């Protein structure tokens, strides 16, 4: 199999995994943002000044 064809086949096989990973990373970012917001709210509640 020629080298270019190997890369094409490899890219075709990995393409769905790439999109699945992006979806997961996006969800992780949203979760981290929500956790940061919760920590910020608690810090504001406990501020003594």
C-alpha positions, 0 to 999 in steps of 0.5 A: 500500500502506498504511503499516501494511501496509508495516511488516508486510511488512518485518517478515515479511521481516526476521524470519528474518534477526533470528533468524539474527543472534541465533544468530551473536551467541550463537556469537560470545559462546561463542567469546569466552568460550572465548578468555578462559578460555584466556588466563586459564589461560595467565596463571595458568601464567606467574604468577611469585608 
